[in-house]
Amino acid sequence: PPKMVMISGAPARGNADFPPEAVQHFHEKPVPSHDGHARSNHSSRSIHIQQPRK
C-alpha cells in the first residue's frame, strides 16, 4: 500500500477530500449582476479626454 501522507495531523486522501461538485463550484467565475458596458452606451458622443500639449 502507498505511504499515508499526514497534513496537519489529518490523513490526506487526494481527490477524495473534496467532492467534484464543490471543486467545480469553487472554480466557476461569478457572473456580474450589472453590465458594465450598458452605462457607457447611453451617450452617442465619444469620450474625449483633454490632455496638456507639449
C-alpha distance matrix in Angstrom:
0.0 3.8 6.5 8.7 12.1 15.2 18.4 21.5 19.7 18.0 14.4 14.5 13.2 14.8 17.2 16.8 18.7 22.0 23.4 24.7 28.3 28.2 27.0 29.7 32.3 31.6 32.1 35.3 38.4 41.1 44.3 47.5 49.9 52.9 53.7 54.6 56.8 59.0 60.7 61.8 63.2 66.0 68.2 69.6 70.5 68.1 67.0 69.0 68.1 71.0 70.2 72.6 74.3 74.5
3.8 0.0 3.8 6.3 9.1 12.6 15.6 18.9 17.6 16.1 12.5 12.0 11.2 12.2 15.1 15.3 16.8 20.1 21.9 23.1 26.7 26.2 24.8 27.6 30.2 29.1 29.4 32.8 35.8 38.5 41.8 44.9 47.4 50.4 51.1 51.7 54.0 56.3 57.9 58.9 60.5 63.3 65.3 66.7 67.5 65.0 63.9 65.7 64.8 67.6 66.7 69.0 70.7 70.8
6.5 3.8 0.0 3.8 6.4 9.6 12.9 16.0 14.7 13.8 10.5 10.6 11.1 12.5 15.9 16.0 16.7 20.2 22.6 24.1 27.5 26.6 25.1 28.3 30.6 29.1 29.6 33.2 36.0 38.6 42.0 44.9 47.5 50.3 51.2 51.7 54.1 56.4 57.9 58.9 60.6 63.4 65.4 66.9 67.6 65.0 63.7 65.4 64.3 67.0 66.0 68.2 70.0 70.0
8.7 6.3 3.8 0.0 3.8 6.5 9.9 12.9 11.3 10.0 6.7 7.3 8.3 10.4 13.9 13.6 13.7 17.4 20.0 21.9 25.1 23.9 22.8 26.1 28.1 26.6 27.5 31.0 33.8 36.2 39.8 42.5 45.0 47.9 49.0 49.6 52.1 54.3 55.7 56.9 58.7 61.3 63.4 65.1 65.8 63.4 62.0 63.8 62.6 65.4 64.5 66.8 68.7 68.9
12.1 9.1 6.4 3.8 0.0 3.8 6.6 9.9 9.3 8.4 5.8 5.6 8.0 9.4 13.2 13.5 12.7 16.2 19.3 21.1 24.1 22.5 21.1 24.6 26.4 24.4 25.4 29.0 31.5 33.9 37.5 40.1 42.6 45.5 46.5 46.9 49.5 51.8 53.0 54.1 56.1 58.7 60.7 62.4 63.0 60.5 59.0 60.7 59.4 62.1 61.1 63.4 65.3 65.5
15.2 12.6 9.6 6.5 3.8 0.0 3.8 6.4 5.5 5.4 4.5 5.8 9.2 11.1 14.6 14.4 12.8 16.2 19.6 21.8 24.4 22.3 21.3 25.0 26.3 24.1 25.5 29.1 31.4 33.5 37.2 39.6 41.9 44.8 46.2 46.5 49.3 51.5 52.4 53.7 55.9 58.3 60.3 62.2 62.8 60.4 58.7 60.4 58.9 61.6 60.7 62.8 65.0 65.2
18.4 15.6 12.9 9.9 6.6 3.8 0.0 3.8 5.4 5.3 6.2 6.3 10.0 11.1 14.2 14.4 12.0 14.9 18.6 20.7 23.0 20.4 19.4 23.1 24.0 21.5 23.0 26.6 28.7 30.6 34.4 36.5 38.9 41.7 43.1 43.3 46.2 48.4 49.2 50.5 52.7 55.1 57.0 59.1 59.6 57.1 55.3 57.0 55.5 58.2 57.2 59.4 61.6 61.9
21.5 18.9 16.0 12.9 9.9 6.4 3.8 0.0 3.8 5.6 8.3 9.4 13.1 14.4 17.2 17.0 14.1 16.7 20.5 22.9 24.7 21.8 21.1 24.9 25.3 22.7 24.6 28.0 29.8 31.4 35.2 37.1 39.2 42.0 43.7 43.8 46.9 48.9 49.5 50.9 53.3 55.5 57.5 59.7 60.1 57.8 55.8 57.5 55.8 58.3 57.4 59.5 61.9 62.2
19.7 17.6 14.7 11.3 9.3 5.5 5.4 3.8 0.0 3.8 6.7 9.2 12.6 14.9 17.8 16.9 14.4 17.5 21.0 23.8 25.7 23.1 22.8 26.6 27.1 24.8 26.9 30.3 32.4 33.9 37.7 39.7 41.7 44.7 46.4 46.7 49.9 51.8 52.4 54.0 56.3 58.4 60.5 62.8 63.3 61.1 59.2 60.9 59.3 61.9 61.1 63.2 65.6 66.0
18.0 16.1 13.8 10.0 8.4 5.4 5.3 5.6 3.8 0.0 3.8 6.4 9.3 11.9 14.5 13.3 10.8 14.0 17.4 20.3 22.3 19.9 19.8 23.6 24.2 22.3 24.4 27.7 30.1 31.6 35.4 37.6 39.6 42.7 44.4 45.0 48.0 49.8 50.7 52.4 54.5 56.7 58.9 61.1 61.8 59.6 57.9 59.9 58.5 61.3 60.6 62.9 65.3 65.8
14.4 12.5 10.5 6.7 5.8 4.5 6.2 8.3 6.7 3.8 0.0 3.8 6.3 9.3 12.2 11.0 9.5 13.2 16.3 19.0 21.5 19.6 19.2 22.9 24.0 22.4 24.2 27.5 30.2 32.1 35.7 38.3 40.4 43.5 45.0 45.6 48.5 50.4 51.6 53.1 55.0 57.4 59.6 61.6 62.4 60.2 58.6 60.6 59.4 62.3 61.6 64.0 66.2 66.7
14.5 12.0 10.6 7.3 5.6 5.8 6.3 9.4 9.2 6.4 3.8 0.0 3.8 5.7 8.9 8.6 7.2 10.8 14.0 16.1 18.9 17.1 16.2 19.8 21.3 19.6 21.0 24.4 27.1 29.3 32.9 35.5 37.8 40.9 42.1 42.8 45.5 47.5 48.8 50.2 52.0 54.5 56.7 58.5 59.4 57.1 55.6 57.6 56.5 59.4 58.7 61.2 63.3 63.8
13.2 11.2 11.1 8.3 8.0 9.2 10.0 13.1 12.6 9.3 6.3 3.8 0.0 3.8 6.4 5.5 5.7 9.2 11.7 13.8 16.9 15.8 14.9 18.3 20.1 19.1 20.3 23.5 26.6 28.8 32.2 35.2 37.4 40.6 41.7 42.6 45.2 47.2 48.7 50.1 51.7 54.2 56.6 58.3 59.3 57.1 55.9 58.1 57.2 60.2 59.7 62.3 64.4 65.0
14.8 12.2 12.5 10.4 9.4 11.1 11.1 14.4 14.9 11.9 9.3 5.7 3.8 0.0 3.8 5.5 6.0 8.5 10.9 12.0 15.3 14.4 12.7 15.8 18.2 16.9 17.6 20.9 23.9 26.5 29.8 32.8 35.3 38.3 39.2 40.0 42.4 44.5 46.1 47.4 48.9 51.6 53.8 55.4 56.4 54.1 52.9 55.1 54.2 57.3 56.7 59.3 61.3 61.9
17.2 15.1 15.9 13.9 13.2 14.6 14.2 17.2 17.8 14.5 12.2 8.9 6.4 3.8 0.0 3.8 5.5 6.3 7.7 8.3 11.8 11.4 9.8 12.6 15.2 14.5 15.1 18.2 21.4 23.9 27.1 30.3 32.7 35.8 36.6 37.7 40.0 42.0 43.8 45.1 46.5 49.1 51.5 53.0 54.1 52.0 51.1 53.4 52.7 55.9 55.6 58.4 60.4 61.1
16.8 15.3 16.0 13.6 13.5 14.4 14.4 17.0 16.9 13.3 11.0 8.6 5.5 5.5 3.8 0.0 3.8 5.6 6.7 8.8 11.9 11.5 11.2 14.1 16.1 15.8 17.2 19.9 23.3 25.4 28.6 31.8 33.8 37.1 38.2 39.5 42.0 43.7 45.5 47.1 48.4 50.9 53.4 55.0 56.3 54.4 53.4 55.8 55.2 58.5 58.3 61.1 63.2 64.1
18.7 16.8 16.7 13.7 12.7 12.8 12.0 14.1 14.4 10.8 9.5 7.2 5.7 6.0 5.5 3.8 0.0 3.8 6.9 9.6 12.0 10.4 10.3 13.8 15.1 14.2 16.1 19.0 22.1 23.9 27.3 30.3 32.3 35.5 36.9 38.1 40.7 42.4 44.0 45.7 47.2 49.5 52.0 53.9 55.1 53.1 51.9 54.3 53.5 56.7 56.4 59.2 61.4 62.3
22.0 20.1 20.2 17.4 16.2 16.2 14.9 16.7 17.5 14.0 13.2 10.8 9.2 8.5 6.3 5.6 3.8 0.0 3.8 6.5 8.3 6.6 6.8 10.2 11.3 10.8 12.9 15.5 18.8 20.4 23.8 26.8 28.7 32.0 33.4 34.7 37.4 39.0 40.6 42.4 43.8 46.1 48.7 50.5 51.8 50.0 48.9 51.4 50.8 54.0 54.0 56.9 59.2 60.2
23.4 21.9 22.6 20.0 19.3 19.6 18.6 20.5 21.0 17.4 16.3 14.0 11.7 10.9 7.7 6.7 6.9 3.8 0.0 3.8 5.5 5.5 6.6 8.9 10.2 11.1 12.9 14.8 18.4 19.9 22.9 26.2 27.9 31.3 32.6 34.3 36.7 38.1 40.0 41.9 43.0 45.3 48.0 49.7 51.3 49.6 48.8 51.5 51.2 54.6 54.7 57.8 60.0 61.2
24.7 23.1 24.1 21.9 21.1 21.8 20.7 22.9 23.8 20.3 19.0 16.1 13.8 12.0 8.3 8.8 9.6 6.5 3.8 0.0 3.8 5.5 5.2 6.1 8.6 9.9 10.7 12.4 16.1 18.1 20.8 24.3 26.2 29.5 30.4 32.1 34.3 35.8 38.0 39.6 40.6 43.0 45.7 47.2 48.8 47.1 46.5 49.2 49.0 52.5 52.6 55.8 57.9 59.1
28.3 26.7 27.5 25.1 24.1 24.4 23.0 24.7 25.7 22.3 21.5 18.9 16.9 15.3 11.8 11.9 12.0 8.3 5.5 3.8 0.0 3.8 5.5 5.1 6.1 8.6 10.1 10.7 14.4 15.7 18.2 21.7 23.2 26.7 27.9 29.8 32.1 33.3 35.4 37.4 38.2 40.5 43.3 45.0 46.7 45.2 44.7 47.5 47.5 51.0 51.4 54.6 56.9 58.3
28.2 26.2 26.6 23.9 22.5 22.3 20.4 21.8 23.1 19.9 19.6 17.1 15.8 14.4 11.4 11.5 10.4 6.6 5.5 5.5 3.8 0.0 3.8 5.5 5.1 6.2 8.8 10.1 13.5 14.6 17.7 20.8 22.5 25.9 27.4 29.0 31.7 33.0 34.7 36.7 37.9 40.1 42.9 44.7 46.3 44.7 43.8 46.5 46.2 49.6 49.9 53.0 55.4 56.8
27.0 24.8 25.1 22.8 21.1 21.3 19.4 21.1 22.8 19.8 19.2 16.2 14.9 12.7 9.8 11.2 10.3 6.8 6.6 5.2 5.5 3.8 0.0 3.8 5.5 5.1 6.3 8.8 12.2 14.3 17.5 20.7 22.9 26.0 27.1 28.4 30.8 32.5 34.3 35.9 37.2 39.7 42.2 43.9 45.3 43.4 42.5 45.1 44.7 48.1 48.1 51.2 53.4 54.6
29.7 27.6 28.3 26.1 24.6 25.0 23.1 24.9 26.6 23.6 22.9 19.8 18.3 15.8 12.6 14.1 13.8 10.2 8.9 6.1 5.1 5.5 3.8 0.0 3.8 5.4 5.3 6.3 10.0 12.2 14.9 18.4 20.6 23.7 24.5 26.1 28.3 29.9 32.0 33.5 34.6 37.1 39.7 41.2 42.7 41.0 40.4 43.1 43.0 46.5 46.8 50.0 52.1 53.5
32.3 30.2 30.6 28.1 26.4 26.3 24.0 25.3 27.1 24.2 24.0 21.3 20.1 18.2 15.2 16.1 15.1 11.3 10.2 8.6 6.1 5.1 5.5 3.8 0.0 3.8 5.5 5.3 8.6 9.7 12.7 15.9 17.8 21.1 22.4 24.1 26.6 27.9 29.8 31.7 32.8 35.1 37.8 39.6 41.2 39.6 38.9 41.7 41.6 45.1 45.5 48.8 51.1 52.7
31.6 29.1 29.1 26.6 24.4 24.1 21.5 22.7 24.8 22.3 22.4 19.6 19.1 16.9 14.5 15.8 14.2 10.8 11.1 9.9 8.6 6.2 5.1 5.4 3.8 0.0 3.8 5.7 8.2 9.8 13.3 16.2 18.5 21.5 22.8 23.9 26.6 28.3 29.8 31.5 33.1 35.4 37.9 39.8 41.1 39.2 38.2 40.8 40.3 43.6 43.9 46.9 49.3 50.7
32.1 29.4 29.6 27.5 25.4 25.5 23.0 24.6 26.9 24.4 24.2 21.0 20.3 17.6 15.1 17.2 16.1 12.9 12.9 10.7 10.1 8.8 6.3 5.3 5.5 3.8 0.0 3.8 6.4 9.3 12.5 15.5 18.3 21.0 21.7 22.6 25.0 27.0 28.7 30.0 31.5 34.1 36.4 38.0 39.2 37.2 36.3 38.8 38.4 41.8 42.0 45.0 47.2 48.5
35.3 32.8 33.2 31.0 29.0 29.1 26.6 28.0 30.3 27.7 27.5 24.4 23.5 20.9 18.2 19.9 19.0 15.5 14.8 12.4 10.7 10.1 8.8 6.3 5.3 5.7 3.8 0.0 3.8 6.4 9.1 12.5 15.2 17.9 18.5 19.9 22.1 23.9 25.8 27.3 28.5 31.0 33.5 35.1 36.6 34.8 34.2 36.9 36.8 40.4 40.8 44.1 46.3 47.8
38.4 35.8 36.0 33.8 31.5 31.4 28.7 29.8 32.4 30.1 30.2 27.1 26.6 23.9 21.4 23.3 22.1 18.8 18.4 16.1 14.4 13.5 12.2 10.0 8.6 8.2 6.4 3.8 0.0 3.8 6.5 9.3 12.5 14.9 15.3 16.3 18.7 20.6 22.4 23.8 25.2 27.7 30.1 31.8 33.1 31.3 30.5 33.2 33.1 36.6 37.1 40.4 42.7 44.3
41.1 38.5 38.6 36.2 33.9 33.5 30.6 31.4 33.9 31.6 32.1 29.3 28.8 26.5 23.9 25.4 23.9 20.4 19.9 18.1 15.7 14.6 14.3 12.2 9.7 9.8 9.3 6.4 3.8 0.0 3.8 6.4 9.1 11.9 13.0 14.4 17.2 18.6 20.2 22.1 23.5 25.7 28.3 30.3 31.8 30.3 29.5 32.4 32.4 36.0 36.8 40.1 42.6 44.5
44.3 41.8 42.0 39.8 37.5 37.2 34.4 35.2 37.7 35.4 35.7 32.9 32.2 29.8 27.1 28.6 27.3 23.8 22.9 20.8 18.2 17.7 17.5 14.9 12.7 13.3 12.5 9.1 6.5 3.8 0.0 3.8 6.4 9.0 9.7 11.7 14.2 15.3 17.3 19.3 20.3 22.4 25.2 27.1 28.9 27.7 27.2 30.3 30.7 34.3 35.5 39.0 41.4 43.5
47.5 44.9 44.9 42.5 40.1 39.6 36.5 37.1 39.7 37.6 38.3 35.5 35.2 32.8 30.3 31.8 30.3 26.8 26.2 24.3 21.7 20.8 20.7 18.4 15.9 16.2 15.5 12.5 9.3 6.4 3.8 0.0 3.8 5.5 6.9 8.6 11.6 12.4 13.9 16.2 17.6 19.4 22.2 24.4 26.1 25.0 24.2 27.4 27.7 31.3 32.7 36.2 38.8 41.1
49.9 47.4 47.5 45.0 42.6 41.9 38.9 39.2 41.7 39.6 40.4 37.8 37.4 35.3 32.7 33.8 32.3 28.7 27.9 26.2 23.2 22.5 22.9 20.6 17.8 18.5 18.3 15.2 12.5 9.1 6.4 3.8 0.0 3.8 6.7 9.3 12.2 11.9 13.2 16.2 17.3 18.5 21.6 24.1 26.1 25.5 24.9 28.3 28.7 32.4 34.0 37.6 40.3 42.8
52.9 50.4 50.3 47.9 45.5 44.8 41.7 42.0 44.7 42.7 43.5 40.9 40.6 38.3 35.8 37.1 35.5 32.0 31.3 29.5 26.7 25.9 26.0 23.7 21.1 21.5 21.0 17.9 14.9 11.9 9.0 5.5 3.8 0.0 3.8 6.1 8.9 8.3 9.4 12.5 13.6 14.8 17.8 20.4 22.3 21.9 21.3 24.7 25.3 29.0 30.8 34.4 37.1 39.8
53.7 51.1 51.2 49.0 46.5 46.2 43.1 43.7 46.4 44.4 45.0 42.1 41.7 39.2 36.6 38.2 36.9 33.4 32.6 30.4 27.9 27.4 27.1 24.5 22.4 22.8 21.7 18.5 15.3 13.0 9.7 6.9 6.7 3.8 0.0 3.8 5.6 5.6 7.7 10.0 10.8 12.7 15.6 17.7 19.7 19.0 18.8 22.4 23.3 27.1 28.9 32.6 35.1 37.8
54.6 51.7 51.7 49.6 46.9 46.5 43.3 43.8 46.7 45.0 45.6 42.8 42.6 40.0 37.7 39.5 38.1 34.7 34.3 32.1 29.8 29.0 28.4 26.1 24.1 23.9 22.6 19.9 16.3 14.4 11.7 8.6 9.3 6.1 3.8 0.0 3.8 5.6 6.2 7.7 9.7 11.8 14.0 16.3 17.6 16.5 15.8 19.1 19.8 23.5 25.3 28.9 31.4 34.1
56.8 54.0 54.1 52.1 49.5 49.3 46.2 46.9 49.9 48.0 48.5 45.5 45.2 42.4 40.0 42.0 40.7 37.4 36.7 34.3 32.1 31.7 30.8 28.3 26.6 26.6 25.0 22.1 18.7 17.2 14.2 11.6 12.2 8.9 5.6 3.8 0.0 3.8 5.5 5.6 6.6 9.5 11.5 13.1 14.7 13.7 13.7 17.3 18.6 22.4 24.4 28.1 30.3 33.1
59.0 56.3 56.4 54.3 51.8 51.5 48.4 48.9 51.8 49.8 50.4 47.5 47.2 44.5 42.0 43.7 42.4 39.0 38.1 35.8 33.3 33.0 32.5 29.9 27.9 28.3 27.0 23.9 20.6 18.6 15.3 12.4 11.9 8.3 5.6 5.6 3.8 0.0 3.8 5.6 5.4 7.2 10.2 12.3 14.5 14.5 14.8 18.6 20.2 23.9 26.3 30.0 32.3 35.3
60.7 57.9 57.9 55.7 53.0 52.4 49.2 49.5 52.4 50.7 51.6 48.8 48.7 46.1 43.8 45.5 44.0 40.6 40.0 38.0 35.4 34.7 34.3 32.0 29.8 29.8 28.7 25.8 22.4 20.2 17.3 13.9 13.2 9.4 7.7 6.2 5.5 3.8 0.0 3.8 5.6 6.1 8.6 11.6 13.2 13.2 12.8 16.4 17.7 21.3 23.8 27.5 30.0 33.1
61.8 58.9 58.9 56.9 54.1 53.7 50.5 50.9 54.0 52.4 53.1 50.2 50.1 47.4 45.1 47.1 45.7 42.4 41.9 39.6 37.4 36.7 35.9 33.5 31.7 31.5 30.0 27.3 23.8 22.1 19.3 16.2 16.2 12.5 10.0 7.7 5.6 5.6 3.8 0.0 3.8 5.7 6.5 9.0 10.0 9.5 9.3 13.0 14.7 18.3 20.9 24.6 26.9 30.0
63.2 60.5 60.6 58.7 56.1 55.9 52.7 53.3 56.3 54.5 55.0 52.0 51.7 48.9 46.5 48.4 47.2 43.8 43.0 40.6 38.2 37.9 37.2 34.6 32.8 33.1 31.5 28.5 25.2 23.5 20.3 17.6 17.3 13.6 10.8 9.7 6.6 5.4 5.6 3.8 0.0 3.8 5.4 6.9 9.2 9.6 10.8 14.6 17.0 20.5 23.2 27.0 28.9 32.1
66.0 63.3 63.4 61.3 58.7 58.3 55.1 55.5 58.4 56.7 57.4 54.5 54.2 51.6 49.1 50.9 49.5 46.1 45.3 43.0 40.5 40.1 39.7 37.1 35.1 35.4 34.1 31.0 27.7 25.7 22.4 19.4 18.5 14.8 12.7 11.8 9.5 7.2 6.1 5.7 3.8 0.0 3.8 6.5 9.1 10.7 11.8 15.4 17.8 21.0 24.1 27.7 29.8 33.2
68.2 65.3 65.4 63.4 60.7 60.3 57.0 57.5 60.5 58.9 59.6 56.7 56.6 53.8 51.5 53.4 52.0 48.7 48.0 45.7 43.3 42.9 42.2 39.7 37.8 37.9 36.4 33.5 30.1 28.3 25.2 22.2 21.6 17.8 15.6 14.0 11.5 10.2 8.6 6.5 5.4 3.8 0.0 3.8 5.5 7.6 8.9 12.3 15.0 17.9 21.2 24.7 26.7 30.1
69.6 66.7 66.9 65.1 62.4 62.2 59.1 59.7 62.8 61.1 61.6 58.5 58.3 55.4 53.0 55.0 53.9 50.5 49.7 47.2 45.0 44.7 43.9 41.2 39.6 39.8 38.0 35.1 31.8 30.3 27.1 24.4 24.1 20.4 17.7 16.3 13.1 12.3 11.6 9.0 6.9 6.5 3.8 0.0 3.8 6.6 9.3 12.3 15.7 18.4 21.7 25.1 26.5 29.9
70.5 67.5 67.6 65.8 63.0 62.8 59.6 60.1 63.3 61.8 62.4 59.4 59.3 56.4 54.1 56.3 55.1 51.8 51.3 48.8 46.7 46.3 45.3 42.7 41.2 41.1 39.2 36.6 33.1 31.8 28.9 26.1 26.1 22.3 19.7 17.6 14.7 14.5 13.2 10.0 9.2 9.1 5.5 3.8 0.0 3.8 6.5 8.9 12.4 14.8 18.2 21.5 22.8 26.3
68.1 65.0 65.0 63.4 60.5 60.4 57.1 57.8 61.1 59.6 60.2 57.1 57.1 54.1 52.0 54.4 53.1 50.0 49.6 47.1 45.2 44.7 43.4 41.0 39.6 39.2 37.2 34.8 31.3 30.3 27.7 25.0 25.5 21.9 19.0 16.5 13.7 14.5 13.2 9.5 9.6 10.7 7.6 6.6 3.8 0.0 3.8 6.3 9.8 12.7 15.6 19.1 20.4 23.6
67.0 63.9 63.7 62.0 59.0 58.7 55.3 55.8 59.2 57.9 58.6 55.6 55.9 52.9 51.1 53.4 51.9 48.9 48.8 46.5 44.7 43.8 42.5 40.4 38.9 38.2 36.3 34.2 30.5 29.5 27.2 24.2 24.9 21.3 18.8 15.8 13.7 14.8 12.8 9.3 10.8 11.8 8.9 9.3 6.5 3.8 0.0 3.8 6.5 9.8 12.7 16.3 18.2 21.5
69.0 65.7 65.4 63.8 60.7 60.4 57.0 57.5 60.9 59.9 60.6 57.6 58.1 55.1 53.4 55.8 54.3 51.4 51.5 49.2 47.5 46.5 45.1 43.1 41.7 40.8 38.8 36.9 33.2 32.4 30.3 27.4 28.3 24.7 22.4 19.1 17.3 18.6 16.4 13.0 14.6 15.4 12.3 12.3 8.9 6.3 3.8 0.0 3.8 6.4 9.3 12.8 14.5 17.9
68.1 64.8 64.3 62.6 59.4 58.9 55.5 55.8 59.3 58.5 59.4 56.5 57.2 54.2 52.7 55.2 53.5 50.8 51.2 49.0 47.5 46.2 44.7 43.0 41.6 40.3 38.4 36.8 33.1 32.4 30.7 27.7 28.7 25.3 23.3 19.8 18.6 20.2 17.7 14.7 17.0 17.8 15.0 15.7 12.4 9.8 6.5 3.8 0.0 3.8 6.3 10.0 12.3 15.6
71.0 67.6 67.0 65.4 62.1 61.6 58.2 58.3 61.9 61.3 62.3 59.4 60.2 57.3 55.9 58.5 56.7 54.0 54.6 52.5 51.0 49.6 48.1 46.5 45.1 43.6 41.8 40.4 36.6 36.0 34.3 31.3 32.4 29.0 27.1 23.5 22.4 23.9 21.3 18.3 20.5 21.0 17.9 18.4 14.8 12.7 9.8 6.4 3.8 0.0 3.8 6.8 9.2 12.8
70.2 66.7 66.0 64.5 61.1 60.7 57.2 57.4 61.1 60.6 61.6 58.7 59.7 56.7 55.6 58.3 56.4 54.0 54.7 52.6 51.4 49.9 48.1 46.8 45.5 43.9 42.0 40.8 37.1 36.8 35.5 32.7 34.0 30.8 28.9 25.3 24.4 26.3 23.8 20.9 23.2 24.1 21.2 21.7 18.2 15.6 12.7 9.3 6.3 3.8 0.0 3.8 6.5 9.6
72.6 69.0 68.2 66.8 63.4 62.8 59.4 59.5 63.2 62.9 64.0 61.2 62.3 59.3 58.4 61.1 59.2 56.9 57.8 55.8 54.6 53.0 51.2 50.0 48.8 46.9 45.0 44.1 40.4 40.1 39.0 36.2 37.6 34.4 32.6 28.9 28.1 30.0 27.5 24.6 27.0 27.7 24.7 25.1 21.5 19.1 16.3 12.8 10.0 6.8 3.8 0.0 3.8 6.7
74.3 70.7 70.0 68.7 65.3 65.0 61.6 61.9 65.6 65.3 66.2 63.3 64.4 61.3 60.4 63.2 61.4 59.2 60.0 57.9 56.9 55.4 53.4 52.1 51.1 49.3 47.2 46.3 42.7 42.6 41.4 38.8 40.3 37.1 35.1 31.4 30.3 32.3 30.0 26.9 28.9 29.8 26.7 26.5 22.8 20.4 18.2 14.5 12.3 9.2 6.5 3.8 0.0 3.8
74.5 70.8 70.0 68.9 65.5 65.2 61.9 62.2 66.0 65.8 66.7 63.8 65.0 61.9 61.1 64.1 62.3 60.2 61.2 59.1 58.3 56.8 54.6 53.5 52.7 50.7 48.5 47.8 44.3 44.5 43.5 41.1 42.8 39.8 37.8 34.1 33.1 35.3 33.1 30.0 32.1 33.2 30.1 29.9 26.3 23.6 21.5 17.9 15.6 12.8 9.6 6.7 3.8 0.0
